[in-house]
Amino acid sequence: MSPGCFQALEVAAGTDGEAGELLAQVQEQRLMGARKIVKRLRTLNALTTELTHQEAVDLAWLATDAALFDRLVRLRGWSTSRFGQWLGENLCRQLLGG
């Protein structure tokens, strides 16, 4: 879902029940994806021990928030490649450690 669509959905969810349900589904899908990422890292014995399981899930979940992309690319003028590099580096540092 593009950042603009996600923002529109968030606004609509405040007044429309169906939009609210869709937003809840999207958020749950993001959370499930974050859990899968952390589970895979743990299976590979790659997850840092400096984070609790929930903290690792929260960081992976946050990384998929369309607002991050929107703020840095659309509002601050970052290129999509620069954003991807920044996000990847930070996730590796946070989730893998070192």
NORHU-V537865 format. One record per residue. N is the residue number from 0. RES is the residue in three letters. D_LAST is the distance of its C-alpha to the last C-alpha in Angstrom with 2 decimals. Layout:
# NORHU-V537865
n=[N	N]
res=[RES	RES]
d_last=[D_LAST	D_LAST]
This chain:
# NORHU-V537865
n=[0	1	2	3	4	5	6	7	8	9	10	11	12	13	14	15	16	17	18	19	20	21	22	23	24	25	26	27	28	29	30	31	32	33	34	35	36	37	38	39	40	41	42	43	44	45	46	47	48	49	50	51	52	53	54	55	56	57	58	59	60	61	62	63	64	65	66	67	68	69	70	71	72	73	74	75	76	77	78	79	80	81	82	83	84	85	86	87	88	89	90	91	92	93	94	95	96	97]
res=[MET	SER	PRO	GLY	CYS	PHE	GLN	ALA	LEU	GLU	VAL	ALA	ALA	GLY	THR	ASP	GLY	GLU	ALA	GLY	GLU	LEU	LEU	ALA	GLN	VAL	GLN	GLU	GLN	ARG	LEU	MET	GLY	ALA	ARG	LYS	ILE	VAL	LYS	ARG	LEU	ARG	THR	LEU	ASN	ALA	LEU	THR	THR	GLU	LEU	THR	HIS	GLN	GLU	ALA	VAL	ASP	LEU	ALA	TRP	LEU	ALA	THR	ASP	ALA	ALA	LEU	PHE	ASP	ARG	LEU	VAL	ARG	LEU	ARG	GLY	TRP	SER	THR	SER	ARG	PHE	GLY	GLN	TRP	LEU	GLY	GLU	ASN	LEU	CYS	ARG	GLN	LEU	LEU	GLY	GLY]
d_last=[32.03	32.06	31.05	34.74	35.94	33.43	34.62	38.19	37.55	36.09	39.19	41.56	40.05	41.39	44.95	45.06	44.54	43.77	41.14	39.65	39.56	37.95	35.27	34.57	34.35	31.90	29.65	29.91	29.07	25.90	24.97	25.86	23.74	20.67	21.48	21.82	18.42	16.79	19.28	18.48	14.73	15.84	18.49	16.17	14.09	11.04	10.74	8.35	10.73	10.05	12.44	15.99	17.36	19.34	16.63	14.77	18.24	18.99	16.08	17.06	20.65	20.24	18.80	22.14	24.26	26.68	26.89	23.55	24.90	28.30	27.30	25.19	27.29	30.75	30.88	28.62	29.39	26.03	26.51	25.42	23.29	21.53	21.00	19.63	17.16	16.05	15.92	14.02	11.27	11.09	11.41	8.66	6.20	8.30	9.26	6.82	3.77	0.00]
